[in-house]
Amino acid sequence: MMKTNKQKTESLSADEGEDLIARLEDSELSKRDKSTLIKIVRGYIYLSIIVSQTGVRLKTVREFFFPRHKKNTEKKEKLPTKPKGPNPASYQNDVTKPLTRAPSEETRKRQQNTCTKHGRLSVNDYTGAKHEQCTHDKLKSEDFCPQCKKGKLYKFDTKKQIQLFGHAPVQSVCYHVEVLRCASCQAIFNARESQGKYHHSAKSIIAIARYYMGMPFYRLEQFQSMVGTPLPDSTQWNMSEQLYYDVKPAFDALVYHAAQAFLIHHDDTGAKILSLIKENKTLSKEVRYGTHSTGIVAIGEQVIILYFTGRSHAGENLGKLLDLRDSKLPKVIQMSDASPSNQPTGHRGETVPSYCNAHSVRKFKEVERNFPEFCENVLVGMAEVFRLDHHCQSAQMNDIDRRDYHAKHSAPVMYAIKAWIESQLTNRLVEDNSSLGSAIHYMLKHWENLTRFLTTPGVPLDNNIVERILKRLIFQRKNSFFFNNEYSAYVGCTLTSIIMTCEAAGENAFEYLNCLQENRFAVARSPEEWLPWNYKAAGVLAKVA
């Protein structure tokens, strides 16, 4: 028998279902048959709407109407079937294979992508490597060749060799210090003076492991115990707290500089703080008991990244930041989504609000499966706008040239999209209360703020930059689950802000944290001179002094 190709199944829309019901009513079927078929069609349409709009799995609906009976526990003897795919003789038998025999490399090999554009790292990529000079012990220039005994040796190009060593994040050295004591005055002379148990580099690496890499204190404690350098989690917290006190002046200076920026991105994500969760059980229902982690990206002369976790949402944190802003400066451009919690508390009308177009596009993307033809027109048009913005970035246009370019090329596309979706609503081709109608009304309601990039220089197209930096806190939350209290959350967000701002400035966060600790008194006196983009010059002056 020849195998027939499976036909592609097409879903029945609500309009097509109503047309089918109308044809059934005009048919010559009996009244009972018509009623039965109409119920079947309406039931199919109803179930398809539930599955598509609520996310309920079709398997769940099927099992609700047709529950499965328990299968008989007795195993039936299966008839031998013809093997499919590769010859099973080429595979190792995992059941009978000895424990000391490895599977063949040719079996069950996963096909790999060879177009990864990855290659070997250059020696110059290892910027943190220590450099040591290796010279010949017995040979030098102008000596005779020990092999041929004729030619003389001369200096050739120096060769660089990289060797990687493994060690724990925190290492320990036990110094056996020789002690001399005067027999007359009993004065004691140590060969090495004590420099404290915890070096500043240990505090820096612990902060980076916890507040950047997301490694919980207890997990690092287990690893340190394994390699013979115990480091309890409580000790790690104490070291992080000491580091916080040393870098706090620099963080305060960063907050002040962020308030003076011309563009501020901000948004929220969820957070868990144990003390607040416990407190929520005693609060009345009228009291707000949410906990938020706010990410702020302030773009001015430098890019500054800030995090705050607590009861305050993004709008309240932005309002506190704008309290520090110089009143003589022009209005700051505020980029966020249209959530009411993102509006700056106490500073309404003092910002240039602009909304994220990626949020608007995402709403159409979510309903594209149910309304493919309609959403395609919107998504294709918005894709062209994003392509034009990518061209502006590639060409490194300034803010005014970028605004003019979008006004010339993107504005016709945006207003064509607006005219088309308005016509769909006017002609009643889209249900206002549907998920598609909700996406359309979101775009039309916030049209002015969504198209701010067409009229105001410096307005970005989306808020994706803050979505990316919020993943750092989400990554920590997935690993550590929660903060203990608001104080520990503030300490953690402060250190994360310092590290992420260093990364945005292209500076080594480990070296920066070490430098702040080594010069903590100078940092406290003049923190403006010890920010990630100018601390090296201040460090050189400190060494000279």
Secondary structure as the mmCIF struct_conf table of DSSP 4:
data_model
#
loop_
_struct_conf.conf_type_id
_struct_conf.id
_struct_conf.beg_label_comp_id
_struct_conf.beg_label_asym_id
_struct_conf.beg_label_seq_id
_struct_conf.end_label_comp_id
_struct_conf.end_label_asym_id
_struct_conf.end_label_seq_id
HELX_LH_PP_P HELX_LH_PP_P1 MET A 2 THR A 9
HELX_LH_PP_P HELX_LH_PP_P2 SER A 11 SER A 13
HELX_RH_AL_P HELX_RH_AL_P1 ALA A 14 ASP A 26
BEND BEND1 SER A 27 GLU A 28
HELX_RH_AL_P HELX_RH_AL_P2 LYS A 31 THR A 54
HELX_RH_AL_P HELX_RH_AL_P3 LEU A 58 PHE A 65
BEND BEND2 PHE A 66 PHE A 66
HELX_LH_PP_P HELX_LH_PP_P3 PRO A 67 ASN A 72
BEND BEND3 THR A 73 GLU A 74
HELX_LH_PP_P HELX_LH_PP_P4 LYS A 75 PRO A 80
BEND BEND4 GLY A 85 PRO A 86
HELX_RH_3T_P HELX_RH_3T_P1 PRO A 88 SER A 90
BEND BEND5 TYR A 91 TYR A 91
TURN_TY1_P TURN_TY1_P1 ASP A 94 THR A 96
BEND BEND6 LYS A 97 LYS A 97
TURN_TY1_P TURN_TY1_P2 LEU A 99 THR A 100
HELX_LH_PP_P HELX_LH_PP_P5 ALA A 102 SER A 104
TURN_TY1_P TURN_TY1_P3 GLU A 105 GLU A 106
BEND BEND7 THR A 107 ARG A 108
HELX_LH_PP_P HELX_LH_PP_P6 LYS A 109 GLN A 111
BEND BEND8 THR A 114 THR A 114
HELX_LH_PP_P HELX_LH_PP_P7 ARG A 120 SER A 122
HELX_RH_3T_P HELX_RH_3T_P2 VAL A 123 ASP A 125
TURN_TY1_P TURN_TY1_P4 THR A 127 GLY A 128
BEND BEND9 ASP A 137 LYS A 138
TURN_TY1_P TURN_TY1_P5 SER A 141 GLU A 142
HELX_LH_PP_P HELX_LH_PP_P8 ASP A 143 ASP A 143
STRN STRN1 PHE A 144 PHE A 144
HELX_LH_PP_P HELX_LH_PP_P9 CYS A 145 CYS A 145
TURN_TY1_P TURN_TY1_P6 PRO A 146 CYS A 148
BEND BEND10 LYS A 149 GLY A 151
STRN STRN2 LYS A 152 LYS A 152
HELX_LH_PP_P HELX_LH_PP_P10 LEU A 153 LEU A 153
HELX_LH_PP_P HELX_LH_PP_P11 ASP A 157 LYS A 159
BEND BEND11 PRO A 169 VAL A 170
STRN STRN3 VAL A 179 ARG A 181
TURN_TY1_P TURN_TY1_P7 ALA A 183 CYS A 185
STRN STRN4 ILE A 188 ASN A 190
BEND BEND12 ALA A 191 ARG A 192
BEND BEND13 LYS A 197 TYR A 198
HELX_RH_AL_P HELX_RH_AL_P4 HIS A 200 TYR A 211
TURN_TY1_P TURN_TY1_P8 TYR A 212 TYR A 212
BEND BEND14 MET A 213 MET A 213
HELX_RH_AL_P HELX_RH_AL_P5 PHE A 217 MET A 226
TURN_TY1_P TURN_TY1_P9 VAL A 227 GLY A 228
HELX_RH_AL_P HELX_RH_AL_P6 ASP A 233 ALA A 259
TURN_TY1_P TURN_TY1_P10 GLN A 260 GLN A 260
BEND BEND15 PHE A 262 PHE A 262
STRN STRN5 LEU A 263 GLY A 270
STRN STRN6 ILE A 273 ILE A 273
HELX_RH_AL_P HELX_RH_AL_P7 LEU A 274 ASN A 280
TURN_TY1_P TURN_TY1_P11 LYS A 281 THR A 282
BEND BEND16 LEU A 283 LEU A 283
TURN_TY1_P TURN_TY1_P12 LYS A 285 GLU A 286
BEND BEND17 VAL A 287 VAL A 287
STRN STRN7 HIS A 292 ILE A 299
BEND BEND18 GLY A 300 GLN A 302
STRN STRN8 VAL A 303 GLY A 310
BEND BEND19 ARG A 311 ARG A 311
HELX_RH_AL_P HELX_RH_AL_P8 ALA A 314 LEU A 322
TURN_TY1_P TURN_TY1_P13 ASP A 323 LEU A 324
BEND BEND20 ARG A 325 ARG A 325
TURN_TY1_P TURN_TY1_P14 SER A 327 LYS A 328
BEND BEND21 LEU A 329 LEU A 329
HELX_LH_PP_P HELX_LH_PP_P12 PRO A 330 LYS A 331
STRN STRN9 VAL A 332 SER A 336
BEND BEND22 ALA A 338 ALA A 338
HELX_RH_3T_P HELX_RH_3T_P3 PRO A 340 ASN A 342
BEND BEND23 GLN A 343 GLN A 343
HELX_LH_PP_P HELX_LH_PP_P13 PRO A 344 PRO A 344
TURN_TY1_P TURN_TY1_P15 THR A 345 GLY A 346
TURN_TY1_P TURN_TY1_P16 ARG A 348 GLY A 349
BEND BEND24 GLU A 350 GLU A 350
STRN STRN10 THR A 351 TYR A 355
HELX_RH_AL_P HELX_RH_AL_P9 ASN A 357 GLU A 366
TURN_TY1_P TURN_TY1_P17 VAL A 367 ASN A 370
BEND BEND25 PHE A 371 PHE A 371
HELX_RH_AL_P HELX_RH_AL_P10 PRO A 372 SER A 394
TURN_TY1_P TURN_TY1_P18 ALA A 395 GLN A 396
HELX_RH_AL_P HELX_RH_AL_P11 ASP A 399 THR A 426
TURN_TY1_P TURN_TY1_P19 ASN A 427 ARG A 428
BEND BEND26 VAL A 430 VAL A 430
TURN_TY1_P TURN_TY1_P20 ASP A 432 ASN A 433
BEND BEND27 SER A 434 SER A 434
HELX_RH_AL_P HELX_RH_AL_P12 SER A 435 LYS A 445
TURN_TY1_P TURN_TY1_P21 HIS A 446 HIS A 446
HELX_RH_AL_P HELX_RH_AL_P13 TRP A 447 LEU A 450
TURN_TY1_P TURN_TY1_P22 THR A 451 THR A 451
HELX_RH_3T_P HELX_RH_3T_P4 ARG A 452 LEU A 454
TURN_TY1_P TURN_TY1_P23 THR A 455 THR A 455
BEND BEND28 THR A 456 THR A 456
TURN_TY1_P TURN_TY1_P24 PRO A 457 GLY A 458
BEND BEND29 LEU A 461 LEU A 461
HELX_RH_AL_P HELX_RH_AL_P14 ASN A 464 SER A 480
STRN STRN11 PHE A 483 PHE A 483
BEND BEND30 ASN A 484 ASN A 485
HELX_RH_AL_P HELX_RH_AL_P15 GLU A 486 ALA A 505
TURN_TY1_P TURN_TY1_P25 GLY A 506 GLY A 506
HELX_RH_AL_P HELX_RH_AL_P16 ALA A 509 GLU A 518
TURN_TY1_P TURN_TY1_P26 ASN A 519 ASN A 519
HELX_RH_AL_P HELX_RH_AL_P17 ARG A 520 ARG A 525
HELX_RH_3T_P HELX_RH_3T_P5 PRO A 527 TRP A 530
BEND BEND31 LEU A 531 LEU A 531
TURN_TY1_P TURN_TY1_P27 PRO A 532 ASN A 534
HELX_RH_AL_P HELX_RH_AL_P18 TYR A 535 VAL A 544
#
